């Protein structure tokens, strides 16, 4: 195994409050954070859009104009970088994510591949938030895949649990998605797969040989051992302020660039080089960077 590692930076997330954490919100902030991550080795930028009105930056936005301004700012700051749009919404109405996709034509977009009871318990034995279902039935997934074909966007199949990993192969076998699927194992969500490196060989046994895959490690505990194991096993790598605030030594990161720098070291310590933009596009089967 000597394939170069693609690094994704998850810039801001959907739940993190910019009044409490150093997450970017405005196009200028997003571009600055993306440039620092790009210079540290990230070639893919996973982006959530936020409301731009004063005091509203902790809420998601599905305004195509906001998406366009953020995409333009990041693309200008990071020439050739691969734009990866978040699409996650609760409920059947997916018009917002689709409008943003049609406005910006992202090279990659998240395709949440199955439903999950999205839960978290506090140390006091109460719910951290009201129990909710992150609903991704087959009809919803089909609608996202149809829109991604329309916009020329590569789906990144987000898998929060083992059963969801197994579903992705069914989507291929039934013709919902032609070709080789790109898997993202999301590990560390409290009601999903734990951030346990021992799970990775099991997950790899469930995906077709030769599949491209990466790990999203959520939280604080065990995430860097999980990243190291993913690098050793040939996976691609993702981190950023959406996923964690903590560096390998336990200190808190103040920007995305610090996390990406640590991830690039992780890849090299596993004997992997970090893919540049052109190499990442080739590995992912994407068109060459725009002239």
Helices and strands as residue ranges (DSSP letters): E 7-10, H 27-40, E 44-47, H 64-77, E 82-85, H 95-104, E 108-112, E 116-118, E 132-134, H 138-151, E 154-159, H 162-173, E 182-187, G 197-199, H 200-204, E 212-217, H 223-232, E 236-239, H 256-269, H 277-284
